[in-house]
Amino acid sequence: MGIPGRVEEVNGEEAVVSFGGTRRSVRLDLVDNVAIGDYVIVHAGFAIEVLDQETALEMLEALKEVFKE
């Protein structure tokens, strides 16, 4: 399962991504043109897709509903 997170830092082929306040180092080898503030889907430590903010926020809201129970 890929989880959306917000990019907080970009350092070459690595980024620091925030997942609701938890920050993780993520590889950017599989995506292009990632900037601070972008949302990415992360799977197994790699960003696999760049998302627009609206889509990312919708996915995060859906995940909250699923894990609320």
C-alpha positions as CSV (number, residue, x, y, z in Angstrom):
1,M,0.0,0.0,0.0
2,G,1.3,3.5,-0.9
3,I,0.7,6.3,1.6
4,P,0.6,9.9,0.7
5,G,2.9,12.4,2.4
6,R,4.0,16.0,2.1
7,V,7.6,16.8,1.0
8,E,9.3,19.0,3.5
9,E,12.9,18.8,2.3
10,V,14.6,17.8,-1.0
11,N,18.3,16.8,-1.0
12,G,19.2,15.4,-4.4
13,E,17.6,12.0,-4.8
14,E,16.3,11.9,-1.2
15,A,13.5,13.9,0.5
16,V,12.1,14.2,4.0
17,V,8.4,13.5,3.8
18,S,5.8,14.1,6.5
19,F,3.1,11.6,7.2
20,G,0.8,13.5,9.7
21,G,3.8,14.8,11.6
22,T,6.0,11.7,11.4
23,R,9.0,12.5,9.2
24,R,10.8,9.9,7.1
25,S,13.6,9.9,4.5
26,V,12.3,8.8,1.1
27,R,14.1,8.0,-2.1
28,L,13.1,10.0,-5.2
29,D,14.7,7.8,-7.9
30,L,11.3,6.9,-9.4
31,V,9.7,10.3,-9.8
32,D,10.8,13.6,-11.5
33,N,10.5,17.2,-10.5
34,V,9.6,16.9,-6.8
35,A,9.6,20.1,-4.8
36,I,9.0,21.1,-1.2
37,G,5.3,21.2,-0.6
38,D,4.4,18.5,-3.1
39,Y,2.5,15.4,-2.1
40,V,3.9,12.0,-3.1
41,I,2.7,8.4,-2.7
42,V,5.4,6.4,-0.8
43,H,5.8,2.7,-0.9
44,A,8.8,0.8,0.6
45,G,10.8,3.9,1.1
46,F,10.4,5.2,-2.5
47,A,8.2,8.0,-3.8
48,I,6.3,6.3,-6.6
49,E,4.0,9.1,-7.7
50,V,3.6,12.8,-7.4
51,L,0.0,13.9,-6.5
52,D,-1.8,17.2,-6.7
53,Q,-2.9,18.5,-3.3
54,E,-6.6,17.9,-3.8
55,T,-6.1,14.2,-4.6
56,A,-3.6,13.8,-1.8
57,L,-6.0,15.4,0.8
58,E,-8.9,13.2,-0.4
59,M,-6.8,10.1,-0.1
60,L,-5.7,11.1,3.4
61,E,-9.3,11.7,4.5
62,A,-10.3,8.3,3.1
63,L,-7.5,6.6,5.0
64,K,-8.6,8.3,8.2
65,E,-12.1,6.9,7.7
66,V,-10.8,3.4,7.1
67,F,-8.6,3.4,10.2
68,K,-11.1,5.1,12.4
69,E,-12.8,1.9,13.3
